């Protein structure tokens, strides 16, 4: 009798749209879904052995793992992914790729080094560097938390005085700051990349009341079935540079119409992209992951 593969979904909340869709997709693919709330996991090390307990019971082996780990528990999620990788599970995204992608400035450094154009960005840790950074970026500028998501922690300053006050506050609270030159367009493009292949794309537009295009901030989205090839190339290159098997790559046009990568999300929401495109992203993801898990030497990086 052939054993049914077990697929673990790391998620804090079973009721979230993306989690529900993935669990259903695992069942539809003929596999066994295993929902794991990361905080309920106990990791144990002894000598050269590692073990994971869920609740009070040891966890049976899983063929594959899908991390749906939010920003606040990135470090916990990475430790769990290291465990699963060590046990031979096929992880959709690695621990290293998750942590790197969640650091907004470090990920931009890697992208720039890989030849991917990014917005003009400054990172600094001392108040004495603030005015030089503001002068370098010009007005208006955008401040971003280094580990924010869904548009949270993104603020706009349209005067030097506002920029200085905003950056001083951030430096005082966090001892580091990241700011970017403001891109005046109200649209960006979210490209979904799975194992080196673009599987979906949508255009997002900010509402009249906000400069952020994130759907969680009131932005509107529409399907983009005919993604320009240069955008597809940039998206694939970005995911590969960060070592991500699955990613949402956000691209926006600069003033001179060059595409720039704003950031790369290692845990993109499925709700918006499935709603506007009508595509079964969850099903496509699970089937591709199970193929990777069953291959002799899974290769997650495109």
N, C-alpha and C positions, 0 to 999 in steps of 0.2 A: 504494500500500500504506500503510495507516494505521500510524503508529509506535506501538509499545507503550509506555505511560508507565512511567517508572522511578520507583520509590519507595524513598528512602533511609531505612534504619533506623539511627539513631545509637545504638550499644550496645557496651559493652566486652566483653560475653560472649555469644557466639552460643548457648550452651547454656541460658541463662536461659529460664524458662517464657514470660514475656511476649515476649521476643525471638523465640522459636521460633513462637509463635502468630501474631505479626504477620507474619513472613516467609511463613508458610503462607497467611495471609489475603490477602497481596498477590498471591501466585500464583493463589489461588482467584478473585480479582477480575479476573484476566486481565492483570495488570501484571507488571513485572519488578522483583523485590526486589534491593536493593543494601545489603548489610550493611557499615557503616562503623564501625570501631573508632576512637573520637575521637582517641586518642593516636597513631594512625598517619596522621593528617591533617596536611598541611603547607599553611599559608595563605601566600599571596604577594600583595604589593601592588606595583604599578609604575605611576607616573603616576596615571591615573584607572581603572586596570584591577585587577581582583582575580582570583586563581586559587586553586584547591584541588588539591593533589596527594595522591593516596592511594598510599602507598608511593612509587614513583618515577614514577608515571604521572598525567597530568592527569585529573581526574574529568569524565566526560561529564555533561551537564545532567540534572537530576532534576526531575520534575514536582511531587513532593511529598516532605516530610521528616517523619519521626516521631522526636522526640527521646526516647530512653530513657536519659537521662543521670543518673547517680547524683550525690548531693550533693558528693562530693569533687572532681568535675570540672565543677561547674556553670559556672564562668567559661569553661572551654574549650568547653563545649557552647553557651554563649551566643554566643561568637565564631563558631562554626561556623554557628549559626542566622542570624547577621547576614549571613554570606557567602551562604547559600542564599537568604535573602530578597532580597538585592541582585541575585541572578541570576534572580529571578522565580519561584523555587520556592514552592509553597504549604506553609508550615510549620504543623504542628498547633498548636504553641505558639510564640510569638515569644521572642526573646532577652530582651527586657525583662520579659515576663511570667514567664519561667522564673526570672530573677534575683530579681525582686520576691517571687515566691511562696516561694522558698527562704529568704528572710529572714523568720523567724517574727514578729519584732516589726513590721518595716516593713509586712508584709502585713496584720497586725492593725490597724495605723494606717489603712491604705487601706479595710479593711472597715468599721471604725467610722465613718469619714468618709462611707461610702456608705450608712449606716443599718443595717448588719448588726451585731447584738449579739454581743460577744465577751466572754470571761472577764475578770475583774478582773486586770489585768496591770501589772507594774512593770518598767521598764528603767532601769538606772543604771550609772555607770562609776566612782564613787568609794566607798570604804569608809565614808565618813562619811554616805552616803545609805542604807546598808544597814538600819539600825534603823528608819528612817522607812518604808522599803519593807515590812519585816516587819510593822510595826504596821499599815500600810495594808491589807495582804493578810490578816492573821490566820493562825491555825494550824488545820490543817496547810497547808503551801504546797508548790508544785511548782516546781522549777527546770528550765528547758529550755535546751539549747544553741540558739543562734540559727539554726543550719543543720543540725540533726540530722534524722534520718529513721528510720522503722520502730521508733519508740520508744527508739532509742539516744540517750543524753544527756538523758533525762528522769529526774529524781530527786525523791523525796518526803522532806520534813522535817516531823516531827510535833511538834517542840518548838522554842522560840525558839533554844535553844543549838545544836541540830542545824542549824537554818536559817542561823544566823550562821556556823557553821563551813563549811557547804557553799558559801555565797555568798562568803565570804572566799577560799576556794580558787579558785573560778571567776574572781573579780576578779584574783587574783594571776596566774593562767595566761592569761586572755584579755582582761583590762582592760575587761570589760563583763559585765553579768549581766541575765538576764530571769527573772522569777519570776511565778507565777500563783496565785491563790486556788484551793485544791483543791476540785474538784467531787466530791461523795461518791458519786455513782452509779457503778455498775460497768459500765454499758453506754453505747455511743455508736452513731451511725449514720453509715456511709460512703455518700455519694451520688455516683454517677458522672454527670458532666455532659459532654455532647458537643455543641459548637456551639449552646449555649443550651437544650439539651433534656436532661431527666433520662432516662437510658436504663437505669439499674439502681440498686439500693440494697440494703444488707445491714445487719443489726444485729450489732454485735460486743460480746462480753462478756468481761471480764477473768477470768483463772483465779483460783482461790482463793489462789495463791501470789504474785500480782502485782496492782498497781493499774492497770496499763496494759492496754488492750484490743487493742492491735496483735496481729495474727495471728503476727507474727514473735516476739512475746513470750509466746506460749502462749495467746492469746485464742481464743475460739470464735466462729464466725460462723453466721448463719442468714439466709435470704433475706427480704427485706421487699418483697413485691410491691405492697402497698397503702401506699405512702409517703404520710403526711399531706401535704396540699397546702401547708400553711405551711412544712414542711421543704423541699419541692420549690422553693418560691419563694425561700427563703433560699439554697439551693444554687445556683440559677441566678443570683441576684443576686451571690453571692460570686464565682463564676467570671467573670462579666461585669466586676465591679469590678477584678479583677486582670488582665483581658485574656486569659483562658485559653480556648482552644478546647476543651481536654480537661482535666478536673480530677477529683480525688477530694476531696469536701468532707466534713469530719468535724464532726458536730453532736452536742452533748450537752445534756441538760437541766440547768438550774440548780436550786437548792433550791426556787425558786418555780415550777418547771416551765416556765420560758421557755427556748426553744431558743437555744443559744449556739454559734457556730462556733469550734471549737478551732483548726483550721488548714485550709489548702487545699493539697493535694498536686498539683503539676503533672505528676508522672510516677507515677500510682498503679499498683500492681501489678494485673495482670489475673488472676493465679492464683486468689486467694481469691474474687473476685467472680464469676468464671466457674464455679468449683466449686460455690458455694452457690446460685447462681441458675440454672445450666444454660444461660445465655445466651452467645451468640457475640459477646462484646464486641469482640474483635479484628476480626472480620469487619465488624461494624457500623461500627467506627472507620475501617477502610480504605476501605470503600465511601463513607462520608460525606466523607472527605478527598479522594478522587478526584473526587467531584462538585464539591467546592470548587475543586479544581485546574483543572477543565475549564470552570468558569463564567468569564464575561468579566472580572469584577472580584471575585476571591475575598474574602469578608469573614469573617475568623476570629473576630472578637469578636461575641458574641451581643448 
